Amino acid sequence: MRSSTLFKNAPTEPAFERRGLMLDISRNRVPTMDWLKTLIDALALLRYNELQLYTEHTFAYQAHSTVWQHASPMTAAEIREMDAYCSARGIELVPNQNSFAHLERWLRHPDYKHLAECPNGFEHPIAGWRTFGGTLTPTAESAAFIDTLYQELLPNFKSKRLHIGCDEPWELGQGRSKTRVYREGKHLLYLEFLNRLFALAEKHQHQAQFWADIILERPDLVPQLPKNVTPVIWGYEADSPFSEHCRIVAQAGFENNFYVAPGAGNWNSFSGRLDVAEANIKLAAQAGAANGAKGFLLTAWGDNGHHQPWPSLFPALIMGAQAAWGCPIDRAALPKQIDALFFPDAALGHGAAICALGKIDALLPQPAPPSSFLHTAFFATEEQLTDLLQPIACHALKAVENALDQIDPTGLDPEIGLSVKLNRYAIKRCMQIKQSHASSPQESGAYESLLQEFETLWTARSREGGLAESLQLMQAVTS
């Protein structure tokens, strides 16, 4: 299709110089090379010029096979192939390696526990006790370890940018750095280690990008950041404080050198939170443009097993591209745009079904952002689900059933049908508990069939690594 049909009433220049997608490949689901190339082709038509593959443990570091051996990681040769494929389409493949927190996949292993802030586990402020640490203790030894990763990873990219992550170091100050945090404060110690990582990026002749959430907790520290680094401001809800955060960063001297990063709204969901994604994307684009942001980075996460089918990403990809260019988002045109971009040789109706699925989550309240009621209901124990359902009326659940019944996936991409079935299973669990009905053996058989379909469709577009873990999370459901 011609990209001009996706950018009606477009200004001659984009709203953001850098227009990117950050795709999570570390929460079990690593795309196949073929599917990744399909996505890159779509990004080119959507005028994206940056792609990041969010990495914790899914690059095949030669000396660290213990960490990635079951993950089907990206190899150095594959990264070089993807880099060339992106470059030929006007897209910069930017290396991305989280370098402070979210390193559970490393720190659970004996060879790396000595680098952990809390090697024997910690109390997560939201999720409760975690058996393994996820944050490096902020020392020279930890920085030296990260340096060895950069040495192997970075030569596979033409890009001279590097996203070092550094978001959500939940347990910082609970373990080995407790005394220093008590004496100096968490944020000063965080900034000290951040500066070590910035120096490593500069040593390797790369410009560092980093998540700005922690430093924005102390706006007075933002001006102390080196001016050659790029803060990335993230937020995933309709009311995320992009305006305030963009103003703080711009006034600290980062105008035209920071990014806004809204969310695709499709993780912790089986079909995508379309209304939230649209509002969040618009909010980020407006605040970023008003404060001189250089980049717009749409984020597509895979928290808690990456169970969402791929088509749930498509609406946000289009809306994000339009917002990043400065075009109005036309929700009425979205179904046809999805058909033309992602299903050009198939029957019409894919986009309409995907957008209808994207409205399902809005029919019930979010248990906690960013998540959907039905996704939470799918994985909850009976006791948890009983509590969750207390304020929900039966007619609200019936409205969801009726909305799902209106979506006919016959003849469409099978992952659309899977999305319908996953949601139907969740709403059926809700109705059974709300009406005090027990599940039957026949329903158990249908559940096993659903798991088999999930496994089959996973391997069509995603690598096998991580599948067993995602299935195990589903199999733990009380059916």
VEXSETOR-147106 format. One line per field, with one value per residue (C-alpha): x, y, z; residue in one letter. Coordinates in nm, 2 decimals, padded with zeros to 4 digits. Each point is the difference from the previous one (the first is absolute). Example, Ala and Ser with C-alpha at 12.3 -4.5 7.8 and 13.67 -1.06 7.14 Angstrom:
BEGIN
X [01.23/00.14]
Y [-00.45/00.34]
Z [00.78/-00.07]
pase [a/s]
REM end
This chain:
BEGIN
X [00.00/00.11/00.09/-00.17/-00.34/00.10/00.11/-00.29/00.03/00.36/00.23/00.30/00.24/-00.05/-00.08/00.30/00.34/00.03/-00.31/00.06/-00.14/00.15/-00.11/00.05/00.18/00.09/-00.33/00.00/-00.10/00.28/-00.14/00.12/00.22/-00.27/-00.26/00.25/00.06/-00.37/-00.03/00.30/-00.17/-00.31/00.21/00.15/-00.34/-00.10/00.30/00.17/00.37/00.12/-00.05/00.12/-00.02/-00.03/00.26/00.07/00.14/-00.11/00.33/00.23/00.30/00.27/00.12/-00.35/-00.19/-00.14/-00.21/-00.15/00.02/-00.38/-00.10/00.06/00.20/00.11/00.34/00.27/-00.04/-00.38/00.04/00.24/-00.26/-00.28/00.22/00.06/-00.37/-00.10/00.26/-00.12/-00.35/00.11/-00.02/00.27/00.03/00.10/00.17/-00.19/00.13/-00.14/00.30/-00.11/-00.34/-00.22/00.29/-00.18/00.09/00.37/00.00/-00.18/00.30/00.29/00.26/-00.17/-00.15/00.30/-00.10/-00.35/-00.11/-00.21/00.14/-00.24/-00.32/-00.18/-00.34/-00.15/-00.23/-00.27/00.04/00.12/00.30/00.22/00.23/00.27/00.14/-00.03/00.22/00.38/00.17/00.14/00.37/00.30/-00.01/-00.36/00.09/00.30/-00.24/-00.23/00.30/00.08/-00.36/00.03/00.33/-00.16/-00.34/00.07/00.23/-00.30/-00.19/00.08/-00.19/00.20/-00.29/-00.05/-00.30/00.14/-00.35/00.05/-00.37/-00.16/00.30/-00.26/00.23/00.28/00.09/-00.15/00.32/00.37/-00.04/-00.23/00.25/00.10/-00.37/-00.07/00.29/-00.01/-00.35/-00.12/-00.01/00.36/00.12/-00.21/00.14/00.35/-00.04/-00.19/00.30/00.22/-00.22/00.00/00.38/00.00/-00.23/00.23/00.30/-00.16/-00.08/-00.38/-00.25/-00.20/-00.37/-00.16/-00.33/-00.07/-00.24/00.24/00.18/-00.34/-00.08/00.27/-00.05/00.28/00.24/-00.10/00.23/00.29/-00.03/00.26/-00.15/00.11/-00.24/-00.36/-00.27/-00.30/-00.32/-00.24/-00.37/-00.27/-00.34/-00.24/00.11/00.37/00.18/00.18/-00.05/00.16/00.29/00.07/00.01/00.25/00.23/-00.02/00.07/00.30/00.17/-00.12/-00.23/00.04/00.18/-00.26/-00.27/-00.35/-00.10/-00.37/-00.13/-00.17/-00.25/-00.01/00.20/-00.18/-00.29/-00.11/-00.14/00.15/-00.13/-00.08/-00.15/00.28/00.26/-00.15/-00.03/00.35/00.16/-00.17/00.10/00.37/00.01/-00.16/00.22/00.31/-00.05/-00.09/00.32/00.24/00.05/00.22/-00.15/-00.32/00.06/-00.31/00.05/-00.14/00.06/-00.05/-00.04/-00.10/00.05/-00.08/-00.33/-00.16/-00.03/00.20/-00.30/-00.08/00.31/-00.12/-00.23/00.25/00.27/-00.21/-00.12/00.35/00.13/-00.26/00.05/00.37/-00.03/-00.25/-00.31/-00.34/-00.10/-00.31/-00.15/-00.27/00.27/00.20/-00.16/00.06/00.35/00.08/-00.14/00.21/00.32/00.01/-00.24/00.02/-00.06/-00.27/-00.37/-00.12/-00.11/00.32/00.03/-00.36/00.03/00.33/-00.15/-00.31/00.22/00.19/-00.32/-00.07/00.22/-00.18/-00.32/00.14/00.22/00.37/00.11/00.33/00.16/00.13/-00.21/-00.34/-00.27/-00.03/00.37/00.01/-00.30/00.15/00.30/-00.16/-00.07/-00.36/00.04/00.17/-00.27/-00.28/00.14/00.05/-00.35/-00.17/-00.08/-00.08/-00.36/-00.11/-00.14/00.34/00.15/-00.28/00.07/00.35/-00.12/-00.24/00.28/00.22/-00.28/-00.02/00.36/00.01/00.36/-00.09/00.23/00.23/00.35/-00.01/00.15/-00.31/-00.20/00.24/-00.05/-00.38/00.04/00.23/-00.24/-00.30/00.18/00.06/-00.36/-00.13/00.21/-00.15/-00.36/00.05/00.14/-00.26/-00.28/00.16/00.02/00.28/00.19/-00.07/00.24/-00.10/00.12/00.33/00.04/-00.07/00.26/00.27/-00.10/00.05/00.35/00.08/-00.12/00.20/00.32/-00.06/-00.06/00.30/00.24/-00.14/00.15/00.21/00.29/-00.04/00.21/-00.23/-00.30/00.02/00.01/-00.30/-00.19/00.09/-00.16/-00.32/00.00/00.01/-00.35/-00.27/-00.24]
Y [00.00/00.36/00.16/00.32/-00.17/-00.03/00.36/00.21/00.38/-00.06/00.30/00.01/-00.07/-00.25/00.11/-00.21/-00.05/-00.35/-00.23/-00.34/-00.33/-00.18/-00.36/-00.22/-00.32/-00.10/-00.11/-00.34/00.10/00.05/00.04/-00.21/00.16/-00.01/00.16/00.27/00.09/00.02/00.24/00.20/00.03/00.14/00.24/00.14/00.06/00.17/00.23/-00.12/00.05/-00.17/-00.36/-00.13/-00.36/00.02/-00.24/-00.14/-00.35/-00.07/00.08/-00.31/00.13/-00.25/-00.03/-00.01/-00.29/-00.10/00.31/-00.03/-00.37/-00.05/00.34/-00.04/00.32/00.23/-00.09/00.24/-00.11/00.05/00.35/00.09/-00.13/00.20/00.31/-00.02/-00.07/00.30/00.22/-00.08/00.13/00.32/-00.14/00.02/-00.31/00.13/-00.24/-00.04/-00.18/00.07/00.06/00.06/-00.16/-00.26/-00.24/-00.29/-00.24/00.07/00.03/-00.32/-00.20/-00.07/00.15/00.34/00.01/00.18/00.30/00.03/00.26/-00.26/-00.34/-00.20/00.18/00.31/00.15/00.15/00.30/-00.12/-00.37/-00.11/-00.23/-00.08/-00.30/00.15/00.34/00.21/00.30/00.02/00.14/00.33/-00.06/00.02/-00.38/00.01/00.27/-00.21/-00.29/00.22/00.12/-00.35/-00.03/00.33/-00.12/-00.30/00.15/00.34/-00.09/-00.18/00.33/00.30/00.22/00.22/00.02/-00.23/-00.04/-00.11/-00.03/00.05/00.02/-00.14/-00.11/-00.11/-00.14/00.27/00.07/-00.32/-00.20/00.06/00.37/00.05/00.19/00.23/00.07/00.08/00.23/00.17/-00.08/-00.23/00.25/00.12/-00.36/-00.07/00.30/-00.10/-00.34/00.15/00.22/-00.31/-00.14/00.33/-00.01/-00.36/00.11/00.29/-00.23/-00.21/00.31/-00.02/00.25/-00.14/00.00/-00.09/-00.03/00.32/-00.13/-00.01/00.33/00.17/-00.09/00.27/00.28/00.19/-00.26/00.01/00.30/-00.21/-00.25/00.03/00.19/-00.26/-00.27/-00.04/-00.04/-00.21/00.09/-00.29/-00.02/-00.24/00.13/00.27/00.23/-00.06/00.32/00.06/00.38/00.04/-00.24/00.15/00.35/-00.11/-00.17/00.28/00.27/-00.19/00.04/-00.30/00.17/-00.18/-00.28/-00.21/-00.25/-00.07/-00.36/-00.09/-00.36/-00.22/-00.09/-00.37/-00.18/-00.16/-00.02/-00.25/00.26/00.34/00.30/00.21/00.30/00.03/-00.04/00.27/00.25/-00.09/00.04/00.34/00.12/-00.09/00.15/00.33/00.04/-00.11/00.23/00.30/-00.04/-00.07/-00.38/-00.15/-00.34/-00.20/-00.37/-00.22/-00.28/-00.35/-00.20/-00.37/-00.01/-00.32/-00.24/00.20/-00.18/00.27/-00.11/00.21/00.17/00.19/00.21/00.12/00.29/00.16/-00.03/00.21/00.25/00.05/00.06/00.26/00.18/00.00/00.16/00.26/-00.14/-00.04/-00.35/-00.12/-00.29/-00.05/-00.06/-00.23/-00.34/00.07/00.12/-00.32/-00.21/00.19/-00.01/-00.34/-00.21/00.14/-00.34/-00.12/00.05/00.32/-00.01/-00.06/00.37/00.02/-00.31/00.12/00.34/-00.17/-00.21/00.31/00.14/-00.30/00.09/00.34/-00.18/-00.10/00.20/-00.04/-00.19/00.19/00.18/-00.10/-00.31/-00.12/-00.16/-00.31/-00.06/00.02/-00.22/-00.27/-00.04/00.06/-00.27/-00.06/00.19/00.29/00.00/-00.01/00.32/00.16/-00.06/00.13/00.35/-00.13/-00.06/-00.30/00.22/00.16/-00.34/-00.09/00.31/-00.12/-00.34/00.17/00.22/-00.31/-00.18/00.28/-00.06/-00.28/-00.11/-00.25/00.03/00.25/-00.02/-00.29/00.22/00.22/-00.31/-00.09/00.34/-00.05/-00.34/00.12/00.27/-00.24/-00.24/00.29/00.13/-00.36/-00.04/00.33/-00.11/-00.34/00.15/00.29/-00.26/-00.26/-00.26/-00.26/-00.08/-00.32/-00.27/00.12/00.35/-00.14/-00.17/00.33/00.16/-00.25/00.07/00.37/-00.06/-00.21/00.27/00.26/-00.21/-00.06/00.36/00.12/-00.20/00.15/00.34/-00.04/-00.21/-00.30/00.14/00.13/-00.19/-00.26/00.26/00.19/-00.32/-00.09/00.32/-00.09/-00.35/00.13/00.13/-00.18/-00.11]
Z [00.00/-00.04/00.33/-00.10/00.06/00.37/00.04/-00.13/00.07/00.10/00.06/-00.23/00.29/00.28/00.36/00.12/-00.17/00.15/-00.03/00.15/00.12/00.30/-00.01/00.31/-00.09/00.35/00.16/-00.17/-00.35/-00.25/-00.36/-00.28/-00.26/-00.26/00.23/00.11/-00.36/-00.06/00.29/-00.13/-00.34/00.17/00.20/-00.32/-00.15/00.32/-00.02/00.32/-00.02/00.32/00.14/00.34/00.11/00.38/00.14/00.34/-00.07/-00.36/-00.18/-00.04/00.19/-00.06/00.36/00.16/-00.16/00.35/-00.01/-00.35/-00.08/00.01/-00.14/-00.38/00.01/-00.28/-00.12/-00.11/-00.36/00.02/00.15/-00.29/-00.25/00.17/00.01/-00.37/-00.07/00.21/-00.16/-00.35/00.10/00.17/00.35/00.27/00.21/00.34/00.25/00.32/00.31/00.34/00.22/00.36/00.09/-00.16/00.00/00.18/-00.28/00.07/00.38/00.07/-00.11/00.24/-00.24/00.03/00.34/00.14/-00.22/00.15/00.24/00.17/-00.10/00.23/-00.11/00.10/00.08/-00.31/00.09/-00.23/-00.06/00.34/00.07/-00.30/00.03/-00.23/-00.01/-00.32/00.07/-00.02/00.31/-00.12/00.01/-00.23/-00.03/-00.13/-00.25/-00.12/-00.06/-00.21/-00.19/-00.11/-00.14/-00.19/-00.15/-00.15/-00.09/-00.15/-00.30/-00.16/-00.05/-00.23/00.25/00.24/00.24/00.29/00.23/00.34/00.17/00.38/00.09/00.32/00.22/00.26/00.26/-00.01/00.36/00.14/-00.02/-00.06/-00.05/00.30/00.21/-00.28/-00.09/00.37/00.01/-00.35/-00.13/-00.27/-00.28/00.04/00.00/-00.30/-00.19/00.09/-00.17/-00.29/-00.06/-00.01/-00.27/-00.19/00.00/-00.13/-00.29/-00.08/00.02/-00.27/-00.20/00.06/00.12/00.29/00.03/00.34/00.16/00.20/00.26/00.30/-00.06/-00.04/00.35/00.09/-00.25/00.17/-00.12/-00.37/-00.08/00.13/-00.28/-00.28/-00.29/-00.26/00.13/-00.10/00.27/-00.11/00.18/00.02/00.11/-00.11/00.11/-00.12/00.28/00.01/00.11/-00.33/00.01/00.34/-00.08/-00.34/00.15/00.27/-00.25/-00.26/00.26/00.13/-00.34/-00.19/-00.25/-00.34/00.18/00.18/-00.11/00.11/00.02/00.01/00.00/-00.25/00.27/-00.10/00.27/00.30/-00.24/-00.26/-00.24/00.08/00.19/-00.31/00.17/00.25/-00.27/-00.21/00.29/00.12/-00.34/-00.06/00.34/-00.05/-00.35/00.11/00.31/-00.19/-00.29/00.23/00.19/-00.28/00.02/-00.26/00.00/00.03/00.10/00.01/00.25/-00.04/00.31/00.08/00.38/00.17/-00.28/-00.32/-00.05/-00.23/-00.36/-00.25/-00.17/00.32/-00.08/-00.34/00.09/00.23/-00.27/-00.24/00.26/00.13/-00.35/-00.07/00.33/-00.05/-00.33/00.13/-00.18/00.15/00.11/-00.18/00.19/-00.26/-00.26/00.21/-00.10/-00.37/00.07/00.19/-00.29/-00.26/00.20/00.17/-00.21/-00.35/-00.17/00.23/00.03/00.16/00.36/00.19/00.11/00.10/00.22/00.15/00.09/00.14/00.22/00.11/00.15/00.22/00.28/00.05/00.09/00.34/00.25/00.01/00.31/-00.01/-00.28/-00.25/-00.02/-00.10/00.21/-00.22/-00.01/00.38/00.03/-00.23/00.23/00.34/00.26/00.08/00.33/-00.18/-00.27/00.25/00.17/-00.34/-00.11/00.32/-00.15/-00.35/-00.09/-00.21/-00.27/-00.05/-00.05/-00.24/-00.20/-00.05/-00.11/-00.25/-00.14/-00.05/-00.17/-00.26/-00.11/-00.26/-00.06/-00.27/-00.30/00.18/00.14/00.25/00.27/-00.01/00.08/00.28/00.15/00.00/00.16/00.28/00.09/-00.02/00.24/00.24/-00.01/00.04/00.32/00.13/-00.08/00.17/00.32/00.00/-00.04/00.22/-00.28/-00.01/-00.32/-00.18/-00.15/-00.34/00.08/00.12/-00.34/-00.17/00.22/-00.11/-00.36/00.06/00.14/-00.31/-00.23/00.19/-00.04/-00.37/-00.08/00.21/-00.21/-00.32/00.07/00.31/00.10/00.23/00.28/00.27/-00.12/00.28/00.27/-00.15/-00.03/00.36/00.12/-00.19/00.13/00.36/-00.05/00.19/-00.27]
pase [m/r/s/s/t/l/f/k/n/a/p/t/e/p/a/f/e/r/r/g/l/m/l/d/i/s/r/n/r/v/p/t/m/d/w/l/k/t/l/i/d/a/l/a/l/l/r/y/n/e/l/q/l/y/t/e/h/t/f/a/y/q/a/h/s/t/v/w/q/h/a/s/p/m/t/a/a/e/i/r/e/m/d/a/y/c/s/a/r/g/i/e/l/v/p/n/q/n/s/f/a/h/l/e/r/w/l/r/h/p/d/y/k/h/l/a/e/c/p/n/g/f/e/h/p/i/a/g/w/r/t/f/g/g/t/l/t/p/t/a/e/s/a/a/f/i/d/t/l/y/q/e/l/l/p/n/f/k/s/k/r/l/h/i/g/c/d/e/p/w/e/l/g/q/g/r/s/k/t/r/v/y/r/e/g/k/h/l/l/y/l/e/f/l/n/r/l/f/a/l/a/e/k/h/q/h/q/a/q/f/w/a/d/i/i/l/e/r/p/d/l/v/p/q/l/p/k/n/v/t/p/v/i/w/g/y/e/a/d/s/p/f/s/e/h/c/r/i/v/a/q/a/g/f/e/n/n/f/y/v/a/p/g/a/g/n/w/n/s/f/s/g/r/l/d/v/a/e/a/n/i/k/l/a/a/q/a/g/a/a/n/g/a/k/g/f/l/l/t/a/w/g/d/n/g/h/h/q/p/w/p/s/l/f/p/a/l/i/m/g/a/q/a/a/w/g/c/p/i/d/r/a/a/l/p/k/q/i/d/a/l/f/f/p/d/a/a/l/g/h/g/a/a/i/c/a/l/g/k/i/d/a/l/l/p/q/p/a/p/p/s/s/f/l/h/t/a/f/f/a/t/e/e/q/l/t/d/l/l/q/p/i/a/c/h/a/l/k/a/v/e/n/a/l/d/q/i/d/p/t/g/l/d/p/e/i/g/l/s/v/k/l/n/r/y/a/i/k/r/c/m/q/i/k/q/s/h/a/s/s/p/q/e/s/g/a/y/e/s/l/l/q/e/f/e/t/l/w/t/a/r/s/r/e/g/g/l/a/e/s/l/q/l/m/q/a/v/t/s]
REM end
